Amino acid sequence: MAAPPKTTLTAFFLLCQNDAFAKTLLYVDVPRYYTWNVSSKEWKRRLQGTPVDGWPGVKAGDALGRIYTVHVSNFECYCLRMLLNVVQGPTSFLDLKTVDGQELETFRQACEKLGLLEDDNHWDATMEEAVLCRSPSQIRELFAILICTCGLSNPLQLWDKYKSALSEDILHRFERMDQVNNDLCFNEALRHIEDKIITISGKKLSDFGMPTPERRGELSTDLIKELSYDIALLDAQVSETEPRLLPEQKNIYNKILQRVELDKGGLFFLDAPGGTGTVAKINKKILAEINSETSVYNSIDTVMSSDDTTSYPVEFLNSLELSGVPSHKLELKVGVPVLLMRNLDAPRLCNGTRLRVTELGRHIVKATILTGEAKGDNVLIPRIPIIPNNLPFNFKRLQFPLKVAFSMTINKSQGQTLKVAGLHLGTPCFSHGQLYVACSRVSKAKNLHVYAEGKRSLNVVYRSILQ
């Protein structure tokens, strides 16, 4: 049988077998450092260009590589293309299908093993990892979040597989009372899960194809919620936070409280100016200074319509940095503060909630809430699907809804009272109101530290608006 013809891809495999520098490259990066010899059908190092540090004899040019797009209907080739965009220095097609030393039969299996494709196995792996935390209440909360936000195709199958772990604490309580009854244990676990789902989405388990738990002689969930306030705890929270209110906050607080006490009611509209600022570089620099292992999480990005797969390839989707959407590449370390970018379980886990990372798994992030009424609670954060609505096409990003938050934009800081704050004015604020918002995060001037070049910053006022 005649050998298959040499192509730029098979020549890349051969190059990676013999060239140490090529082993560090993705297929798409090869034209920058090598040229294609048409007659010999092999890659040759560039003779001209910018020398690459640490690699004698290697020079970089300005050529850009591109891999032909593949329609999703040819799924094996689609998966091969996806692997070529993430696997560095493959030496053969078999090497591309080998993950963690395991030789797989198809490119699709390799993509699934690397977590490049979204399927129900991902949610199964998420639950399996969560079980290791040995906290049934946290696992139930996680399961409720998955049901409400992740569009599980078969939540009942996950329940059947993990119901013992989801009800372990309830079973132990029954065992101590010598009243072991698995059906009752599972029913109580389902009640807890449904209560959480009602809180998050206002829906019931039956709306998601799950069994409805029995609630004999039990008050409605809404009534229980209205009667379950801890008055002593609320008084303590008021006593702690009221003295820290800023003057304008105090004024609004007193007006609303007065209406409540007089039983007059009313409608109040609060208009606060937005903020601006670039904080990504600051966060990245501080993260690099922390001496601990970095965990990198790459999102799974897919277009919603198969007709768009060739127009918007995966590497293009990966490159999109959108407001309110987590990055494709998320770098985290244990101990770092992060900001939640989506409502998962309001009011405990809202957009803007600050948390501290305590454990980093492959499919879940364990964190402690730093702000709000649930301060100090430990939670499990899963990857969730996020669909931006400000693009001419629809795509979905499956990623942890988190971003590092050593620093934050002025807009995100609104409503937060801080003991100490640092304000970076490398770029002037967009408006006078934003500078006010930033400076008023603390109640004492000595706790505010401002960086501005030359100790001055432009205070932008649009006079035409005031005329």
C-alpha positions as CSV (number, residue, x, y, z in Angstrom):
1,M,0.0,0.0,0.0
2,A,1.4,3.4,-1.0
3,A,2.2,5.8,1.8
4,P,-0.2,8.7,2.2
5,P,1.0,12.0,0.6
6,K,2.8,14.5,2.8
7,T,0.8,17.4,3.9
8,T,1.7,20.5,6.0
9,L,0.1,18.7,9.0
10,T,1.9,15.3,8.7
11,A,5.1,17.3,8.1
12,F,4.4,19.2,11.4
13,F,4.2,15.8,13.1
14,L,7.6,14.8,11.7
15,L,9.0,18.2,12.7
16,C,7.8,17.7,16.3
17,Q,9.6,14.4,16.4
18,N,13.0,16.0,15.7
19,D,12.8,19.7,16.7
20,A,12.5,20.6,20.4
21,F,11.3,24.1,19.7
22,A,8.5,22.8,17.5
23,K,7.3,20.7,20.4
24,T,6.3,23.9,22.2
25,L,4.1,25.1,19.3
26,L,0.5,24.7,18.2
27,Y,0.0,23.8,14.6
28,V,-1.4,27.3,13.8
29,D,1.8,28.9,15.2
30,V,4.2,27.0,12.8
31,P,4.3,29.6,9.9
32,R,5.6,32.3,12.2
33,Y,8.9,30.4,12.8
34,Y,9.1,28.0,9.8
35,T,8.6,28.2,6.0
36,W,7.0,25.5,3.9
37,N,9.3,24.0,1.2
38,V,7.0,23.0,-1.6
39,S,9.4,20.8,-3.4
40,S,10.6,18.7,-0.4
41,K,7.2,19.1,1.4
42,E,8.8,19.9,4.8
43,W,9.0,22.8,7.3
44,K,12.3,24.7,7.4
45,R,13.4,27.2,10.1
46,R,13.2,30.8,9.0
47,L,16.5,32.4,8.0
48,Q,15.4,35.9,8.7
49,G,13.3,37.5,11.4
50,T,13.5,38.3,15.1
51,P,15.6,35.9,17.2
52,V,13.6,34.0,19.8
53,D,15.0,34.3,23.4
54,G,16.4,31.0,24.7
55,W,16.3,29.3,21.4
56,P,19.5,29.7,19.3
57,G,18.8,29.6,15.6
58,V,15.1,30.2,15.9
59,K,13.7,33.3,14.3
60,A,10.2,34.7,14.3
61,G,8.5,36.3,11.3
62,D,5.2,38.1,10.9
63,A,3.3,35.3,9.1
64,L,0.0,34.2,10.5
65,G,-1.2,30.6,10.4
66,R,-4.8,29.5,9.9
67,I,-6.5,26.1,10.0
68,Y,-9.3,25.4,7.5
69,T,-12.7,25.6,9.2
70,V,-14.7,22.4,9.4
71,H,-18.5,22.1,9.7
72,V,-19.8,20.3,12.8
73,S,-21.6,17.8,10.6
74,N,-18.1,16.2,10.0
75,F,-17.7,15.8,13.7
76,E,-14.5,13.8,13.8
77,C,-12.7,16.3,11.6
78,Y,-14.2,19.1,13.7
79,C,-12.8,17.5,16.8
80,L,-9.4,17.0,15.1
81,R,-9.3,20.7,14.3
82,M,-10.2,21.5,18.0
83,L,-7.3,19.3,19.2
84,L,-4.8,21.0,16.9
85,N,-5.8,24.4,18.5
86,V,-5.0,23.2,22.1
87,V,-2.4,20.4,21.9
88,Q,1.2,21.5,21.6
89,G,3.8,19.6,19.6
90,P,1.9,16.5,18.6
91,T,4.0,13.8,16.9
92,S,1.2,11.9,15.2
93,F,-2.6,11.4,14.9
94,L,-2.3,8.8,17.6
95,D,-0.5,11.3,19.8
96,L,-3.4,13.7,19.4
97,K,-5.8,10.9,20.6
98,T,-3.6,10.1,23.7
99,V,-4.7,11.9,26.9
100,D,-3.0,11.4,30.2
101,G,-1.2,8.3,28.8
102,Q,-4.5,6.7,27.6
103,E,-4.8,6.0,23.9
104,L,-8.4,6.7,22.8
105,E,-10.2,5.5,19.7
106,T,-11.5,8.8,18.3
107,F,-10.7,12.5,18.3
108,R,-14.1,13.0,19.8
109,Q,-13.2,10.9,22.9
110,A,-9.9,12.9,23.2
111,C,-11.9,16.2,23.2
112,E,-14.3,14.8,25.8
113,K,-11.4,13.6,28.0
114,L,-9.8,17.1,27.8
115,G,-13.0,18.8,28.6
116,L,-13.3,20.5,25.2
117,L,-16.9,19.4,24.6
118,E,-20.0,20.0,26.6
119,D,-22.1,16.9,27.4
120,D,-24.0,15.3,30.3
121,N,-20.7,13.6,31.4
122,H,-19.5,17.0,32.5
123,W,-22.4,17.4,35.0
124,D,-21.8,13.9,36.2
125,A,-18.2,14.6,36.8
126,T,-19.2,17.9,38.6
127,M,-21.4,15.9,41.0
128,E,-18.8,13.2,41.4
129,E,-16.2,15.8,42.4
130,A,-18.6,17.6,44.8
131,V,-19.3,14.3,46.6
132,L,-15.7,14.4,47.8
133,C,-16.3,17.5,49.9
134,R,-18.5,15.4,52.2
135,S,-21.1,18.2,52.8
136,P,-24.5,17.0,51.8
137,S,-26.1,20.4,52.3
138,Q,-23.5,22.1,49.9
139,I,-24.0,19.3,47.4
140,R,-27.8,19.8,47.5
141,E,-27.3,23.6,46.9
142,L,-25.0,22.7,44.0
143,F,-27.5,20.3,42.5
144,A,-30.2,22.9,42.7
145,I,-28.0,25.5,40.9
146,L,-27.2,22.9,38.2
147,I,-30.8,22.2,37.6
148,C,-31.8,25.9,37.5
149,T,-29.0,27.3,35.4
150,C,-27.3,24.6,33.4
151,G,-30.1,23.1,31.3
152,L,-29.5,19.5,32.4
153,S,-31.0,17.1,29.9
154,N,-31.6,14.4,32.5
155,P,-31.4,15.6,36.1
156,L,-33.4,12.6,37.2
157,Q,-30.5,10.3,36.2
158,L,-28.1,12.4,38.3
159,W,-30.5,12.2,41.2
160,D,-30.7,8.5,41.0
161,K,-26.9,8.2,40.9
162,Y,-26.1,10.6,43.7
163,K,-29.2,10.6,46.0
164,S,-27.4,8.7,48.7
165,A,-24.7,11.5,48.9
166,L,-27.4,14.2,48.7
167,S,-29.2,12.8,51.7
168,E,-26.3,11.4,53.8
169,D,-26.8,13.8,56.7
170,I,-30.5,13.1,56.8
171,L,-29.8,9.4,56.9
172,H,-27.4,9.8,59.8
173,R,-30.1,11.8,61.7
174,F,-32.6,9.0,61.2
175,E,-30.1,6.4,62.3
176,R,-29.5,8.2,65.6
177,M,-33.3,8.0,66.2
178,D,-33.4,4.3,65.1
179,Q,-35.9,5.3,62.4
180,V,-34.1,4.4,59.2
181,N,-36.3,4.8,56.2
182,N,-34.6,5.5,52.9
183,D,-37.7,6.7,51.2
184,L,-38.3,9.3,53.9
185,C,-34.6,10.4,53.7
186,F,-34.8,10.8,50.0
187,N,-38.1,12.7,50.2
188,E,-36.6,15.1,52.7
189,A,-33.6,15.7,50.5
190,L,-35.9,16.4,47.6
191,R,-37.8,18.9,49.7
192,H,-34.6,20.8,50.6
193,I,-33.5,20.8,46.9
194,E,-37.0,22.0,45.8
195,D,-36.9,24.8,48.4
196,K,-33.6,26.0,47.0
197,I,-34.9,25.8,43.4
198,I,-38.0,27.8,44.4
199,T,-35.7,30.4,45.9
200,I,-33.5,30.6,42.9
201,S,-36.0,30.4,40.0
202,G,-39.5,30.4,41.5
203,K,-40.1,26.9,39.9
204,K,-40.6,23.5,41.3
205,L,-38.8,20.2,40.8
206,S,-41.6,18.9,38.6
207,D,-40.9,21.7,36.1
208,F,-37.5,20.1,35.4
209,G,-38.8,16.5,35.1
210,M,-38.0,15.6,38.7
211,P,-40.3,13.8,41.2
212,T,-42.4,16.1,43.4
213,P,-41.6,15.5,47.2
214,E,-44.4,14.9,49.6
215,R,-45.2,17.7,52.0
216,R,-47.9,16.4,54.3
217,G,-49.0,18.9,56.9
218,E,-46.2,21.3,55.9
219,L,-46.6,25.0,55.5
220,S,-46.0,26.4,52.0
221,T,-42.5,27.4,51.2
222,D,-43.4,31.0,50.7
223,L,-45.1,31.2,54.1
224,I,-42.1,29.5,55.8
225,K,-39.8,32.0,54.2
226,E,-41.9,34.9,55.4
227,L,-41.9,33.5,59.0
228,S,-38.3,32.4,59.2
229,Y,-36.6,35.8,59.8
230,D,-34.1,35.8,62.7
231,I,-35.0,39.1,64.4
232,A,-32.0,39.1,66.7
233,L,-29.6,38.5,63.7
234,L,-31.2,41.2,61.7
235,D,-30.9,43.7,64.6
236,A,-27.2,42.8,64.9
237,Q,-26.7,43.4,61.2
238,V,-28.4,46.8,61.4
239,S,-26.3,47.8,64.5
240,E,-23.2,46.8,62.7
241,T,-23.8,48.4,59.3
242,E,-25.9,51.5,60.1
243,P,-22.9,53.5,61.6
244,R,-20.9,52.8,58.4
245,L,-23.5,54.4,56.1
246,L,-22.3,57.3,54.0
247,P,-24.2,60.7,54.3
248,E,-26.3,60.1,51.2
249,Q,-26.9,56.5,52.1
250,K,-28.0,57.6,55.6
251,N,-30.4,60.1,54.1
252,I,-32.1,57.5,51.9
253,Y,-32.1,55.0,54.7
254,N,-33.9,57.4,57.0
255,K,-36.5,58.4,54.4
256,I,-37.4,54.8,53.6
257,L,-37.5,53.8,57.3
258,Q,-39.8,56.8,58.0
259,R,-42.3,55.7,55.3
260,V,-42.3,52.1,56.7
261,E,-42.9,53.3,60.3
262,L,-45.7,55.6,59.2
263,D,-47.2,52.8,57.0
264,K,-47.3,55.1,54.0
265,G,-45.3,53.0,51.5
266,G,-44.0,54.7,48.4
267,L,-41.7,54.2,45.4
268,F,-38.0,55.1,45.5
269,F,-35.7,55.3,42.5
270,L,-32.0,55.3,43.2
271,D,-29.8,56.6,40.4
272,A,-26.0,56.1,41.0
273,P,-23.4,57.0,38.3
274,G,-21.5,54.1,36.7
275,G,-17.8,53.5,37.0
276,T,-14.9,52.8,34.7
277,G,-11.3,51.6,34.8
278,T,-9.1,48.8,33.7
279,V,-8.3,46.4,36.5
280,A,-7.3,43.2,34.7
281,K,-3.6,44.1,34.6
282,I,-3.6,44.9,38.3
283,N,-5.3,41.7,39.2
284,K,-3.0,39.6,37.0
285,K,0.1,41.2,38.5
286,I,-0.9,40.6,42.1
287,L,-2.0,37.1,41.2
288,A,1.5,36.4,39.8
289,E,3.1,37.6,43.1
290,I,1.2,34.9,45.2
291,N,3.5,31.9,45.7
292,S,1.1,29.0,45.1
293,E,0.1,26.7,42.2
294,T,-2.0,28.2,39.5
295,S,-5.0,26.3,38.2
296,V,-6.0,27.2,34.6
297,Y,-9.6,26.7,33.5
298,N,-10.5,27.1,29.8
299,S,-14.1,27.6,28.8
300,I,-16.0,25.5,26.3
301,D,-17.3,27.9,23.7
302,T,-19.9,26.8,21.1
303,V,-22.1,28.6,18.6
304,M,-25.8,28.1,19.1
305,S,-26.5,27.4,15.4
306,S,-24.5,24.7,13.5
307,D,-24.7,27.0,10.4
308,D,-22.3,29.4,12.2
309,T,-19.5,26.9,13.0
310,T,-17.5,27.7,9.9
311,S,-18.0,31.5,10.2
312,Y,-17.1,31.7,13.9
313,P,-14.5,28.9,14.7
314,V,-13.8,27.9,18.2
315,E,-10.5,29.8,18.5
316,F,-12.3,33.1,17.5
317,L,-14.9,32.5,20.2
318,N,-12.1,31.8,22.7
319,S,-10.6,35.2,21.9
320,L,-13.7,37.2,22.8
321,E,-13.4,39.3,25.9
322,L,-16.9,40.6,26.7
323,S,-18.3,42.8,29.5
324,G,-20.0,40.7,32.1
325,V,-18.7,37.4,30.7
326,P,-15.9,35.4,32.3
327,S,-12.7,35.0,30.2
328,H,-12.0,31.9,28.2
329,K,-8.8,31.4,30.1
330,L,-9.4,31.8,33.9
331,E,-6.4,31.6,36.2
332,L,-7.1,31.0,39.9
333,K,-5.1,30.2,43.1
334,V,-6.2,29.1,46.5
335,G,-6.7,32.0,48.8
336,V,-7.4,34.7,46.1
337,P,-10.5,36.9,46.3
338,V,-12.9,36.5,43.4
339,L,-16.0,38.2,42.2
340,L,-19.2,36.3,41.2
341,M,-20.4,37.4,37.8
342,R,-23.9,35.9,37.8
343,N,-26.8,35.4,40.2
344,L,-26.7,31.8,41.4
345,D,-28.6,31.8,44.6
346,A,-29.9,35.3,45.5
347,P,-29.4,36.9,47.9
348,R,-26.5,34.7,49.1
349,L,-24.8,34.4,45.8
350,C,-25.5,37.4,43.6
351,N,-23.7,39.2,40.8
352,G,-21.0,41.1,42.6
353,T,-20.6,38.9,45.6
354,R,-17.0,38.6,46.7
355,L,-15.6,35.2,47.7
356,R,-12.3,33.7,48.7
357,V,-11.1,30.5,47.0
358,T,-10.5,27.7,49.4
359,E,-10.2,24.7,47.1
360,L,-9.8,24.2,43.3
361,G,-11.1,21.1,41.6
362,R,-11.5,20.3,38.0
363,H,-15.2,20.8,37.8
364,I,-16.0,22.9,41.0
365,V,-14.5,25.8,42.9
366,K,-15.0,25.8,46.7
367,A,-15.1,29.2,48.2
368,T,-16.1,31.2,51.3
369,I,-18.5,34.2,50.9
370,L,-16.8,37.4,52.1
371,T,-19.7,39.8,51.9
372,G,-23.5,40.0,52.5
373,E,-25.8,38.2,54.8
374,A,-24.2,34.8,54.1
375,K,-20.6,36.0,55.0
376,G,-18.5,33.1,56.1
377,D,-20.6,30.4,54.4
378,N,-18.8,27.8,52.3
379,V,-20.2,27.2,48.8
380,L,-19.5,25.1,45.7
381,I,-19.4,27.1,42.4
382,P,-19.9,25.1,39.2
383,R,-19.3,26.0,35.6
384,I,-22.5,27.4,34.1
385,P,-23.5,28.2,30.5
386,I,-23.5,32.0,29.7
387,I,-25.0,33.3,26.5
388,P,-24.0,36.9,25.6
389,N,-26.8,39.0,24.0
390,N,-24.8,41.8,22.5
391,L,-23.3,40.0,19.4
392,P,-24.6,39.6,15.9
393,F,-24.6,35.8,16.5
394,N,-25.4,33.6,19.4
395,F,-22.8,31.6,21.2
396,K,-22.5,29.9,24.6
397,R,-19.6,29.9,27.0
398,L,-19.4,27.2,29.7
399,Q,-17.2,28.6,32.4
400,F,-16.9,29.4,36.1
401,P,-18.8,32.7,36.6
402,L,-15.8,34.2,38.4
403,K,-13.0,36.7,38.0
404,V,-10.1,37.6,40.2
405,A,-11.0,40.6,42.4
406,F,-7.9,42.1,44.1
407,S,-9.2,45.2,42.5
408,M,-12.5,46.1,40.8
409,T,-14.0,48.8,38.6
410,I,-15.7,51.7,40.2
411,N,-19.0,50.5,38.8
412,K,-18.7,47.1,40.6
413,S,-17.7,48.9,43.9
414,Q,-21.1,50.7,44.1
415,G,-23.0,49.8,47.2
416,Q,-20.0,48.3,49.0
417,T,-18.6,49.9,52.1
418,L,-14.9,49.2,52.7
419,K,-12.7,49.7,55.7
420,V,-9.7,50.6,53.5
421,A,-9.7,51.4,49.8
422,G,-7.0,52.1,47.2
423,L,-8.0,54.2,44.1
424,H,-6.0,53.8,40.9
425,L,-6.4,56.9,38.7
426,G,-3.9,56.0,36.0
427,T,-6.7,56.9,33.7
428,P,-9.0,59.8,34.6
429,C,-12.6,59.0,35.6
430,F,-15.2,59.3,32.9
431,S,-17.2,61.8,35.0
432,H,-17.2,63.7,38.2
433,G,-19.9,61.3,39.7
434,Q,-17.6,58.3,39.2
435,L,-14.8,59.9,41.2
436,Y,-17.3,60.6,44.0
437,V,-18.5,57.0,44.0
438,A,-14.9,55.7,44.2
439,C,-13.9,58.1,47.0
440,S,-17.0,57.5,49.1
441,R,-16.4,53.7,49.5
442,V,-14.8,54.5,52.9
443,S,-16.2,56.6,55.8
444,K,-12.9,58.1,56.8
445,A,-10.5,60.0,54.6
446,K,-7.4,58.5,56.3
447,N,-8.6,55.0,55.0
448,L,-8.6,56.2,51.3
449,H,-5.3,55.8,49.3
450,V,-5.2,57.4,45.8
451,Y,-2.6,56.8,43.1
452,A,-2.5,59.4,40.4
453,E,0.5,60.5,38.3
454,G,1.9,63.8,39.5
455,K,-0.7,63.6,42.4
456,R,-3.3,65.1,40.0
457,S,-6.2,63.7,38.0
458,L,-8.6,65.2,35.6
459,N,-12.0,65.8,37.0
460,V,-14.3,65.6,33.9
461,V,-17.4,67.8,34.0
462,Y,-19.5,68.2,30.8
463,R,-20.6,71.9,31.2
464,S,-22.9,71.8,28.2
465,I,-25.1,69.4,30.1
466,L,-25.3,71.8,33.1
467,Q,-26.3,74.8,30.9
